[in-house]
Amino acid sequence: MHPIYLDNHATTPVDPRVLDAMLPYFGSRFGNAASRSHLQGREAEQAVAEARAVVANELNAQASALLFTSGATESNNLALKGVVQAPWYARSGDHVVSCATEHKSVLDTLKALETKGLRYTILPVDTDGRVSPAHVAAALEPRTLLVSIMHANNEIGTVHPIGAIGRAIKAARPDVLFHVDAAQSFGKLPIDVGAMAIDLLSLSAHKLYGPKGVGALYVRPRSPRVRLACQIHGGGHERGMRSGTLNVPGIVGLAAATRFAHSDPEESTRITALRDRLQDGLCSQLQGVRVNGGADARLAGNLNMCFACVDGAELLLEVPEIALSTGSACTSGSLEPSYVIQALGVAPELAHTAVRFGVGRFTSASDIERCISALVAAVQRIRERSPAWTSRQA
Ligand code: PMP
């Protein structure tokens, strides 16, 4: 029996079509995109220019507004540090607004900036995991520079009303910048940076069947033009905002992944149906379960559930043939229950039982049926040895 991969929020397998698009750039087309003096360099430069146009088009942005990075962690760091540390913004502010369920690459960057004088407000989320546009607008202070809110959450799949949040910020304070971490939504949900009033947007290829180690940051080019303080100094690549020789095969892979994101118009419907079947199968056969995050406005492939009296890490060990996780891969070294699940108002004891399922492009209906049977049996086995569950049933 083949192993079943249901951890598509942590990363996705590279689509074979994406790999095919990348391969020449590891071989004969090996040039440095900054070497304009010869054919190999110009070939690489051309590939990067085409990729930039494809990725920008997905955001309804102009190609020159996009910087290539090593992924969403770097993009988030560059967006936040680039604004907060820019001398040209320092006079107008020293405060950022974000939210409790953001990825660590946002929250830890804010913590690091706090040691250098930044103040920030972390907004709570409701029981579905959402922040409201009105709450965001109400948190703006006279010295707020930037708001950073993710598009879709990596643990509970909750999709924030980004357009409404963007418009609420600009209605209250046109000068405050809006950054969106779209690592989980890029290529899966429609994004229009103009209509959504987004000034900065982070994305990553490996959540979209592309390669690891490549991503991008959209930086609004005008009205207003956002100017970031450079974080990686060097040869002045990427309009001076991010030096370093470009990862040409990775960038070509990001563009191919973006193109193939829409090659099957039924994909999202199919993934949603598989996710719903998984949820129904588990909820109908097990008592003491809870689905985390709202049912509406959730990423197609996402399911996050608590199983009372079943430690999440122990459950994963019971089903070694299935790749699942108890939370974000970026916090999987931690023994603490997920801060995202706790932000929903779930008590730490129950939050310890949370398991994340991520259905993806290569998940089959039989994978889902096998997962349901294996999970139901494993939860029952663990509960049989659990005094807490036995006393709960008595
Ligand atoms: N933000 C979110 C919401 C994510 O899910 C991830 C990946 N776990 C990141 C940022 C970091 O992306 P990368 O792995 O490309 O650095």
Boltz pocket constraint, residues with backbone or C-beta under 6 A from the ligand:
constraints:
  - pocket:
      binder: B
      contacts: [[A, 9], [A, 10], [A, 70], [A, 71], [A, 72], [A, 73], [A, 74], [A, 103], [A, 105], [A, 150], [A, 152], [A, 153], [A, 154], [A, 181], [A, 183], [A, 184], [A, 203], [A, 204], [A, 205], [A, 213], [A, 214], [A, 215], [A, 328], [A, 329], [A, 330]]
      max_distance: 6.0
